[in-house]
Amino acid sequence: MKTTNVLFEIGLEEMPARFLNDAQKQLEQKTRDWLTELRIPFEKIKTYVTPRRLAVVITEVAEKQHDIEEEAKGPAKKIALDEEGNWSKAAIGFTKGQGKNVEDIYFKELKGIEYAYVNKFIEGKQTKELLPAFKDVILSLTFPKNMRWSNHNLRFVRPIRWMVALNEHEIIPFEITGVPTNNESQGHRFLGEPIEISSPSTYVDQLKQQYVIVDSDERKDLILQGIKALEGRQNWKVVVDQDLLDEVSHLVEFPTVFSGAFSEEFLSVPEEALITSMKEHQRYFPVRTQDGELLPNFVAVRNGDDHHLETVSKGNEKVLKARLSDARFFYEEDQKHSIEENVNKLEKMVFQEKLGTIADKVRRTITITKKLCSLLQLDEQTTKNAVRAAEISKFDLVTNMVNEFTELQGIMGEKYAILFGENQQVAKAINEHYMPRHAGGELPETVAGSVVSIADKLDTIVGCLSVGIIPSGSQDPYALRRQALGILQIINNQAWDVNVDELFATTLEVYQHTDIETSDLKEVAESIKEFFTLRASYILKDQQVDQDVRDAVLASGIGNVAFTIAKAKQLMEKRHDSSFKPTQEALVRVLNIAAKGEDTGIDPQLFENKQEQELFDTFQTVNTTYQKCLNNHLADEALQQLTTLTSPIHEFFEHTMVMTENDNLKTNRLSLLNQIADIIYAFADLTKIQWKQQQ
């Protein structure tokens, strides 16, 4: 079959860099889905993005759709034929609709009923006839923010200025907002010129001649090469943040790396503020010595060639000087106000309309912190540090520095706390209580920081859920999901022996003693439990635990996080272990039959056979050791104790009729099974697991 190469390029005004990664993924997937739906074979799809263009090159595209033969189902036989055996109007209409006639009908049985069928052949169309429909793929792209321009109704990321659409050398005709497709693309805004693309295979090289590197990975490599060259010449260590590298590569079409400097006097400002000024405001890479000390230099990327780089560097230095001067001014001004002054200002900062001010939140966090310290039985000094950190945890929110650089909250709190004489543990806890700051982020190291972090997050989550602020879809303005994950991750990281349900109860108790109008507390408690269970399931998924096992270990609550993870991992191993199958069958059978009754107490005098007595005796012996294993969070040993019940359970069911007509015997036997079921459920609901052992 003959093949062709196809190119589509959408030229736009500069798009925000943060939109490009997703746009590129969408373009690739939507193009693939479109070709698949149209039954057009192809070899490869390659997408390209720059600030001014989205493009896709499709290679080895078949010149014709696949032909298809398919079976079309029609009416039931009793409807297709009348009483005299003639074709009905329904049968005739069915065949006409399929481009066939009644002679083509045959009958097949489906679920006991015969239906009329015909085979039909659909010849594939020529690909070039279908390619103009790629317009729909372009219009289906979505972006976080769109705009309208001129008098057009289309909402798109940025105004469309040109479009290239080529089937080899032939233009694919369509238009969007009055912009027709042709073979003319645009080079670099300042260095390049308009250019006629000869064919899809020459697209990348032709634009490169016009100072446009359309491959974002190639732009990243060029930036890294430039940075490496500077490091070698200057004996520097340039800190390359991957997110910043990704963003910078999407800000330029022809990257050239250069460096600049700033006055050493600015190094008196905390380096976090300097780095934030460089990275967040100017998109510069900070520079360090080989020993890690911050230097008064920066590395940046120009959207252009290497001509007049000295002039470019001086211009960037001038802009950065203004930024750093602001940072130094903020730093000096902030030191003129005490921690207590700043804490008092929190009374006027609203946290949430129904939950009060930041000061109200701090007071609740202090109370929760004290309760957690007691629950965890922390020593006096650690408790003192945690409570003090909670008291001043938010004071830096009113500082000039954090007002200008919000991402420095907590970080500047630690810096200022030390300057104002707080001890190192308290200062560090102020910073750590915001951790983890993002998914997969760093967790608090200190116990005090971990406690305050959990207390602050518990207050936010319980408070929001109590007043009806519930995340939905992508809407989670208070990052409740991330904070719930953070709580569970911190508990696991600290290996604390604490039942998560106790934390919820502790926090709800604090809210009972406030003036905040909350929903029904029982309903709130259930919603909190459900909310955290979903987050715990996410953590287990991250530990490679399958959904059914996650459901099993979380059926009775999260409990101790580390122990729950350990139980899940044990069951993940056992679900494929053929030697565990007899145990699984025995325990699951107990759970299934126990559900038919309840525990009303066991009377050994009612046992009719030795198998009942042996199961009862083994259960009592096992339960004592088993409970110790649970209390000490020994998952392997606990499951081993349950395994001891395997033979007695099988013997019991072999010789005992549980659902006997004698109500006393039935009730007694169900009570025995219910007591055994209770200890099984304490490990997991094994009925939820899809067992996969092979005999």
Stockholm file with secondary structure:
# STOCKHOLM 1.0

chainA/1-695         MKTTNVLFEIGLEEMPARFLNDAQKQLEQKTRDWLTELRIPFEKIKTYVTPRRLAVVITEVAEKQHDIEEEAKGPAKKIALDEEGNWSKAAIGFTKGQGKNVEDIYFKELKGIEYAYVNKFIEGKQTKELLPAFKDVILSLTFPKNMRWSNHNLRFVRPIRWMVALNEHEIIPFEITGVPTNNESQGHRFLGEPIEISSPSTYVDQLKQQYVIVDSDERKDLILQGIKALEGRQNWKVVVDQDLLDEVSHLVEFPTVFSGAFSEEFLSVPEEALITSMKEHQRYFPVRTQDGELLPNFVAVRNGDDHHLETVSKGNEKVLKARLSDARFFYEEDQKHSIEENVNKLEKMVFQEKLGTIADKVRRTITITKKLCSLLQLDEQTTKNAVRAAEISKFDLVTNMVNEFTELQGIMGEKYAILFGENQQVAKAINEHYMPRHAGGELPETVAGSVVSIADKLDTIVGCLSVGIIPSGSQDPYALRRQALGILQIINNQAWDVNVDELFATTLEVYQHTDIETSDLKEVAESIKEFFTLRASYILKDQQVDQDVRDAVLASGIGNVAFTIAKAKQLMEKRHDSSFKPTQEALVRVLNIAAKGEDTGIDPQLFENKQEQELFDTFQTVNTTYQKCLNNHLADEALQQLTTLTSPIHEFFEHTMVMTENDNLKTNRLSLLNQIADIIYAFADLTKIQWKQQQ
#=GR chainA/1-695 SS CCEEEEEEEEEESCCCHHHHHHHHHHHHHHHHHHHHHTTCCCSEEEEEEETTEEEEEEEEEESBCCCEEEEEEEEEHHHHBCTTSCBCHHHHHHHHHTTCCGGGCEEEEETTEEEEEEEEEECCCBHHHHGGGHHHHHHHCCCSSCBCCTTCCCCBSSCEEEEEEEETTEECCCEETTEEEESEEECCTTTCCEEECCCGGGHHHHHHTTTCCCCHHHHHHHHHHHHHHHHHHHTCEECCCHHHHHHHHTTCSSEEEEEEECCGGGGGSCHHHHHHIIIIIHCCEEEECTTSCEEEEEEEEEESCSTTHHHHHHHHHHHHHHHHHHHHHHHHHHTTSCHHHHHHHGGGSEEETTTEEHHHHHHHHHHHHHHHHHHTTCCHHHHHHHHHHHHTTTGGGGSHHHHHCGGGTTHHHHHHHHHTTCCHHHHHHHHHTTCSCSTTCCCCCSHHHHHHHHHHHHHHHHHHHHTTCCCBTTBCTTCHHHHHHHHHHHHHHHTCCCCHHHHHHHHHHHHHTSSCCCSCHHHHHHHHHHHHHHHHHHHHHHTTCCHHHHHHHHTTCCCSHHHHHHHHHHHHHHTTCGGGHHHHHHHHHHHHHHTTSCCCCCCGGGCCSHHHHHHHHHHHHHHHHHHHHHHTTCHHHHHHHHHTTHHHHHHHHHHCCTTCSCHHHHHHHHHHHHHHHHHHHTTCCGGGSCCCCCC
#=GC SS_cons         CCEEEEEEEEEESCCCHHHHHHHHHHHHHHHHHHHHHTTCCCSEEEEEEETTEEEEEEEEEESBCCCEEEEEEEEEHHHHBCTTSCBCHHHHHHHHHTTCCGGGCEEEEETTEEEEEEEEEECCCBHHHHGGGHHHHHHHCCCSSCBCCTTCCCCBSSCEEEEEEEETTEECCCEETTEEEESEEECCTTTCCEEECCCGGGHHHHHHTTTCCCCHHHHHHHHHHHHHHHHHHHTCEECCCHHHHHHHHTTCSSEEEEEEECCGGGGGSCHHHHHHIIIIIHCCEEEECTTSCEEEEEEEEEESCSTTHHHHHHHHHHHHHHHHHHHHHHHHHHTTSCHHHHHHHGGGSEEETTTEEHHHHHHHHHHHHHHHHHHTTCCHHHHHHHHHHHHTTTGGGGSHHHHHCGGGTTHHHHHHHHHTTCCHHHHHHHHHTTCSCSTTCCCCCSHHHHHHHHHHHHHHHHHHHHTTCCCBTTBCTTCHHHHHHHHHHHHHHHTCCCCHHHHHHHHHHHHHTSSCCCSCHHHHHHHHHHHHHHHHHHHHHHTTCCHHHHHHHHTTCCCSHHHHHHHHHHHHHHTTCGGGHHHHHHHHHHHHHHTTSCCCCCCGGGCCSHHHHHHHHHHHHHHHHHHHHHHTTCHHHHHHHHHTTHHHHHHHHHHCCTTCSCHHHHHHHHHHHHHHHHHHHTTCCGGGSCCCCCC
//
